[in-house]
Amino acid sequence: MKNPKTPLSTGPSTGPSTEQIVRTFVEYYEERGHRRITGSTLLPPPGDPVLFTTSGMHPLIPYLEGRPHPLGRRLVNVQRCLRTTDLEEVGDPTHLTVFEMLGTWSLGDYEGPQSLAWGYELLTDGFGVDPGLLHATVFGGDDRTGPDTASLELWQDRGVPVEPTVEDNWWPSGSAGPCGPDSEIFLWTGEGPPESTPTRDDRWVEVWNHVMMRHRRLDDGSLVPLVQRNVDTGLGLERLASLLQGRGSVFESDVFDLWRRLVPGLWPLDEPSLRLVCDHLRSAVVVIGDGVGPAVSGRGYVLRRLVRRVLTVLWRDDASRTLGDLPDELVRHTLDRFRQDADPNAVHRVLVEEERRFGRLLERGRQVLARPRFRGPLDEEDFRYLHDTHGLPRELVVSLRTRD
């Protein structure tokens, strides 16, 4: 599996394709006794309090808590995920709303150091990453749990710089359920030799998190041991692809090649707007493909918010732009990439109908903004009222007032 060392910098894309990355990852772990499981939809299993699957571990919680998995104690998969906590960061070099997570699990089998050793070998030998571009963080301990000395020693033995932290290396932080210390692997993306540490320099980009899932956090915040000691790892596919392909952001990786080829000719946009439109439309297609429709609350409201953020950007400069012009090829391409069997035409119809609904809302919004109350400068109470009562986002209110 040896490949030439891959430079992590901008320039022509010469690294492995996303499909090659997935194949290399899965085969590597299958060779080490892992069975591939089918990734679930974006909809979490019954009883899970989250709206959408945010990581590969959500469908596996019963097995992390001790239920035997039918395929054994070593698993590997590719899971589509959606995170709204990063919504305002979408457009930067690393964040997406919908993305794919490469995951591995040890369900009471091997421990954290073995997982980290395999991860290091895959990155350096399998993907050709220069070991000198790696940095790790580990849990440094707190008043309830001691430091993760096993992970610390593993990285020290391999000559990888390692930084102990507390809150940054406990997953998840705050919520009840399975949890534990983690060790995160970062890649250097700056020019010149690596410097500083991941907590002090954002040129270190996190690509892989290895969680030693040994505890359950109760509602009162206390910790109790799980019936078995697990390892749960997650590696962002699009983020890794952009780095291995020598690209400056996830939006320049091969995942977005078709989007970047077709969308600018349809709607001329500046780079930040192009990134948001591509991300949100791509995410909306995947959400609809998993059976979710627009609604006033819950999952449907997340979809509605994504579509309306797109329309707010598109209509800011040209009110004649329409999602009806979105190429069918992009819808089919996205559904195929995420292994969804939804009808592309049906997905497109949902987007167009939501656009019509939003257009009617805006007409009412213009009437509201024409009221005497809103003729002067708007304060925060006004913006909240317009958003909560009439569904008008701040950006669109400002744009409407500027145009009108």
N, C-alpha and C positions, 0 to 999 in steps of 0.2 A: 504493500500500500504506500510505498514511498513516492512522494511527489516533490518537485522542486520547491524550495522555500518561497512562500507567497508574500510579496510586499503588500503591506496594509496602507496603501496611499491612493490618492486619486490618479486617474490616468486610464488608458485603455483597459477594458475588462478582459483579463486573461485567465482568471481563475475558473474553478469548476462551476458548472451550471447548478441551479437550485435542485434539479432532478438528480444530478450526480452527487450533490451533498447528501440528499436524503438516502440515496442508495448506499453510499459509503458508510453513513452513520448506522443504518439498520443492519447492513451486513456485518459490520464490525461487532456489533453486540450480539447478533445471532451466532457468530463464531464463538462467542463467550457464553453460550447457553441461554440467551434471552429469546423469548418467544414474542413475535410481533402480534400486538392486539390491534383491533380496528379502532381508529379514533372515533369518538362520538360526535354528535352534532354540537352546535353552539348552545343547545338547551341542556341545562344540567339535569342530573337524575332527580326523581321525586324526593322532596324533603330537603334538598339543598337550598339555602336561603338566597343565594345569588341569582340575579336575573339571567346571566349568561355564564358559560364555562370560561373562566379566566385563566386556567392553567390545566395541564394534563392530569394533575392529581385529582381533580374534582370527581370524575367518574370512578376513581379507585379508592375513595375514602373507606368504604366497607372493608376492603382488602388490606388497607394500611392499618385498620383497627383489628385485624385478626381473622377475618373470613378467608378461607382458602380460595385462591383464584383457580379457575378450571385449567388455565394454561401453565400453572406453576408459580415459582417464587422469583423468577427473573423475567422481566417484561420490557418491551421497547415499543414505542409507537410514535405516530405523527398526529398531533391534535390541533384542530383549529380553535382559536380562542378570540374573545372579544373583551377589551378593557376600556371602560369609559373614564376611569380615573386619570388616564393620560390624555384625555381628549384635547385639552388646551395645549399640550406639547406636540400634537401631531403637526408635522411640517418641519420639525427639527431633523437632524440626521438619523435618529434611531427609533422614533416612536411611530407605531401604527395603531389603528383602532382594531381591525381584524388582522390576525397574523397566525402563523403556524408555529407550534412548539414541538421540538424534538424532545422526547422524554425517555428516561429509563427508570426502572424500579427494581429494588431488592426488597422483597417482602419477607423480612426476617431471615435473610440469607447472608450475603456479604455485608461488610461494614463500610463506613465512609472512606477510609484510606484506600481501599481497593477501588472504589468508585472514582476517586480523584486520580489514582494512578492510571486507570484506563482512560479517563478524560484527557489527561496530559498526553498520553501516547497517541490517542486519536488526533488531537489537535496538531501535534508536532510531526508524527510519522504519517498519519492518515491524510491530513489536510495540508501538511507542509508548512505550518506556522513556525517561524523562527522562535525558539524558546526564549530568546532575549527580549521578545516583545510581550511577554506574559507577566502578569502580576496577579497575586491572589489576596483575598481577605478571608479571615477566619473569625470565629466567635471568641472574644477575649474574656468571657465570663462576667457574671454579675452576682448579686447577693443571693440568688437562688440556684444558679447553675455554674459549675466551674468552667474554665477555659477549655477550648477544643484543642488540646495538646496533640492529639493524634494527627489531625489535619495539618497543624502547624509544622510538625516534624516531617510529614510527607513532603510538603513544599520545600522545606529547608534542605532535605536530602536531595532534591532535584535542582537545587540552586535557583528556585523561583522566588523573587522577593515576595514577602507576605506581610500583610498589615492586619493586626488584631483590632476589631471593633466590638461594639456591644449591640446597639439597636440595629445597625445595618446588617448584622449577620445572625439574625434570629427570624425564622420564617414560620408562619406569618406573624406580623407584629400586631398584637392587640386583640385579634378575633379569637373566639372560642373554637376548639377543634384540634386536630392533629397538628403538631408543631415541633420545632427543634432547631438546633444550631445549624448554620449552613456555612459553606465555603464557596465564594464566588470567584470566577475566573475572568480576568479582564485582559483586553488586547490594547496595545498602544496604537493610537491613530495619528499622533502628532508627527511633525517633521523633525528629523534629527533623532538622536538616541533618547530612549525613555528617561523620564525624570519624575520626581515627586511620587505621590501615591494616589490610588483611586479616590480616596475621600477628599483629596486636596486638588485634583486636577481632572477636569472632565474630558480630557483627551484620552484617558483610560476608559474604554467602553466595555461594560459588562456583557458577556456573551453566554455564560453558563453558570447555573446555580446548582450546587449539590447540597441537598437538605438531609440532615441526619434526623429523620422523623421518629423521635423516640418518646415524645410526650403528648399528652392531651391537655390543652388549657381549658379549664372549667369556666363557667360564666362569672365566677367571682375572681378570676385571674390566677387562681392557683394551678399548679402543674401536678399531674399524676402520670406515672409511666404507662405507655402503651403495652399491650400484651406481647408485642414483638418489636425489635429494633429494625427500622426500615431505612432505606435510602431512596430519595425521590429527586431526580434531576430534571432540569428544564433548560433547553438551549433554543433561543429564538432563531428560527430558520432564516427569515429575511435579513435580520441583522448580521448573522454570520455570513450569509451570501454576499452582502454588500462589502464586507471586509475582505473576504477571500477573493472577490472579484476586483479588488482595488478601487472601489467606488467611494465617493465622498458621503453618500447617504443611502438609506434603504430605498429611496425613490429613484436611485440610479442603478439599482441592481436589475438583473434580468427579469425579476418578478414584474416590474413595471414597464418593460420594453414596449409592449403593445400600447399601453395607456399613454406613454410619452410620445409615441409615434402618431396616435390618432387624435388625442384630445386637443393639442395646441392648434391643429388645423381647423378644428370645429369651433373652439372658443379660445381666442388669444388671451392668455392670462400671464400675470407675473409669476415668478417661481413659487413664492409662498402660497398663492392662490391655486396654482396648478397642483401643488402637493396636496392641499386640503381637498380639492375637488376629486382628485384621483383616489385618495384614501377613502373618503366618505362614500363615494359612489360604489367603489369596490366593496366596501364593508356593507353597504345597504343591499347590494346584490346577494352577498353571502347570507345576510340575516333573512332576507325574503326567501332565499333558497332553502333555508331550514324551517320554513313554514310560518314565519312571523309577519304579521301585517301591521300597518300604522294604527296607533291607538292613542288615547289620551293619557294612558298610564302604563307602567310596567315595561315589558319588552317592546311593545309597540310604540311607546313614547320614545325609547332610545332610537328606534328606526326613524320615527318622524323627525326627531331632532337632527339626525344625520342628514336626511334629505333636505330639510329646511336650511341647514347651515350651507349646504351646497348651493341652493337656490339664492340664498342671501348674497353669496359671493358672485354668482353668475349674473344676477340682476342688478348688482351694484353698478355695473358699467353699461349693461345692455339689457333692457327689460324684454327684448324679443327672444332671448335665448331660451331654449326649451329642452327638457330631457327627452322629448320625442325624437330628437336628433341623435341621441346617444347610439353609437353603432351597435347593432346586434352582435357583432363579432366580439366586442368587449364583454357583453353579458355572457355569451357562451364560453368565452375564454376563462372568465372568472369562475363560473360554475364548474367547468372541467377541472380547473386547477385545485379546487377545494372538494373535488369528488362528490358533487351534488347532482342529483338527477332531476331537478326542477325544470319546468318548461321555460326556456328563455323568453318566449313571448309573454307568458304570464307574469314573469318578473318585471319585464319592461312595462306592462300595463299597470302594475302596482305603482311604479315610479311616476308614470305620467298622471295617474289619477291623484296621487298625493300632491303633485305639482299643481293640478287644477284646484285642489282643495286649498292649498296655500295661497294661490292667486286670489281666490275669493276672499280669503281672510285679509289679504293686503288691501283689497278694495274697501272692506269695512274699516281697516286700520287707517286708511287715508281720511275717511270720514271722522274717525275718532280724533286724529291729529288736527283736524280743522276746527275742533272745539276751542273756545276762548281759553280754556285752562292750559292748553298746550301751545299757545302761540308765542309765548316767551321762552326763556331758557328752561330746560328740563332739569329737575333735580333727581336724586336717587329714588325718591318715593314715586316720582312720575315713571321712571324707567321700570321699577318693580311692578307698578300697576299695569303698564302697557304689556309687560311680559306675562304676568300671572293672569290677568283678566282677558287679554286679547291675543296672547301668544305671539307678540311681536318682539323679536330679539333686539337688543340694543343697537347692534350694527345696522339692522335694517331701518330702525326708527331714525337713526342719524342720517342714513342715506336718503330716506324718503324726505326728510326735512330739508336736506341739502338740495335735492332735485326740485322739490316743489316750492 
